[in-house]
Amino acid sequence: METEGEIEKKEAAMAAEEEEKEEEEEAAVAGDVSLQELSKKLNDFAKERDWEQYHSPRNLLLAMIAEVGELSELFMWKGEVRKGLADWDEAEKEHLGEELSDVLLYLIRLSDICGVDLGDAATRKIVKNAVKYPAPSKGGA
């Protein structure tokens, strides 16, 4: 039989665990989430549903392309869209966020399945692009 002190310790541990979980959810909602955190969430999501068997590089790529198509549909026939989407209503902006998220999530999952550290690869690509496309020099010297 557990003592009162042991019960209090367990309750405190459970409360701390719940608080940590809430903080993680708040961070994700606030947009302060890393690629690694998203990757873990996607991996857990797939495992819980036994979807790993379907997540081959080819299948993930095709799913991502389909999502890019859905994203494209939001811009179709709108002409040039101004930065900030001032002419879009909130429902359109929310839908855009969902489609952008679908593309991002498939990209992260694809990179994981292929064994590519997406954050590292993107950082290295930015450095390569800076060398390939140097900024114009300022001043006349």
C-alpha angles and dihedrals in degrees: 000000000000121000122233089253092054091049091050091050091051092048091049091049091049091048091049091049091050091048091051090050091051091049090052091050092048090050091051091049091047091053094245095125130125129227087246092056091049090047092053092047091050092048092049091046092053093045093050090055097038090240096136089094089065097044101093117147091252095050093047092048092051091047090050091050089052089052091049086054090053089048090051091053090064090062097039115119093002095107116214110353117215122234110267092027092251091169094053123094122229094260090055091048091049091050089050090053090052094050093045088050092051090054092046094048093050090047091053092046091048092050091050094049089049092048095243120144096222096194092052093043092050092048092050090048092054089053091049091049091051089056094043094045107030118193113255112262116253120228130021101275 
